[in-house]
Amino acid sequence: MSTTETRPQNGTGSTEQITDLRDLRVGDRVRLEGRPKPVEVVELGVREKHDARIPKTIETPLVRVRGDWANAVDVVLAHKLNRWDDGAVLEELDAIVACEDETLERGATVTVERVARAEEVA
């Protein structure tokens, strides 16, 4: 049987900037730019995006994070999409947005830093 235990990445309390949400796992603790407390990754997912103007569909990662304090609001992290670079395109950018709404229509660009990594312990 295994349990998930969160530990500092290298024992020094250092942080690691996340530029690809695919690098996160459930149980990781991250700090979002502008927020003083770290939050925990509680769910991973994928969104499929299609643009009717061009025959292209992409899949991008979604990450739900939650604070462990009273009245904490879940935040969904997603990569920003480029849809208008010299015509109709559909591509994932490195920029990450934090949305408090499931529709992902509005969000603020944030820097994400992992402060502790979830580890499988036997």
N, C-alpha and C positions, 0 to 999 in steps of 0.2 A: 504494500500500500504506500502511496506517496502523498505528500502534502505540499502545499505551496508556501514557501517562506520568503519574505522579502528581506534582502540584505543590501547594504551599500555595495556598489559595483566592485570596488577594489579595496574595501575596508577603510578608505580615507574620507569617505563622504563626498567624493568628487562627483561632478555632473557630466553628462554626455548630451550634447545637442542632437536632437532628432530631426533629420531632414526627410526621412521616409517613414511613414506610419507603419509600413510593413515590418519594421524593426521592433515594434512593441509587442508585448505579450500580456495576457491577463495576469494581474498581480503586480506588474511594474508600477512604480510610483513616479509621477512626472510633475514638474512645476511648469505652469503656463505663465508666460510673460504678463506682468502686471498683477499677478495674484501671489500673496505672501505664503500660502500654504500649499504643499503638494497634494495632488489628488491621485487616486488609484485607477488603473485601467481595469474596467469591469466587464467589457464586452468588445469583441472584434467582429467586424463585418465587412461586406463589400457592397458597393453600389454600382449598378450598371447604368451608364449614361449613354444616350443616343441623341444624335442631332439629325433632325429630319431633312436639313438642307444638304447634308452630305451623307453618303452611305458608310457611316462609321459608328461603332459602338466601342466604348472602353469600360473597363472595370477598375475602380479605384478603391483603396481601403478606407474604412470608417473605424473610428475608435471611440467608445463611450468611456468617459472618465467620471468619477464621483468622489466628492469629499467625504470624510468620515465624521463630520460635525453636524449638529442639528440644522435642519432646513437647507442642507447643501443641495444645489441644483445640478443635475446631470448635464454634462457638456459633451457634444459630439464633435470630434475632430475629423476634418477631411482635407484632402489636398485641394487647393484652388485649381480651377479649370480654365484653360485658355480656349475661347471660342471665336475670337475675332482678330487674329493676327494676320493682316493683309488678306482678308477674305474669311470664309467659314472654315474653321479648323476645330478639332476637338482633341485636346491633349492635357495631360496632368502636369501641373507645375510643382516645383519644390515647396512653394509657399503653403503653409497650413493655416486653415481657418477654424476658429472655435465657434460653434453655434449652440445656442440654448434652445433651439427649435428643431424638431424632427424633420422639417421640410428642407433644411439646409439652404434655404433661400437667402438668409442674411447671417453674416458672421463677421467677426473681426480677425484679421491676420494676427497670428501669435507666434512667438518662439516657444518651442517645446524642449525641455531638458529632462532627461531621465535622471532621477536622483537615487533610485534603488531599483534593482532588477529582481524579478521573480525568479526563484530557482526551484527546481524539483529536488526534493530531499527524500531519499529512500527511508 
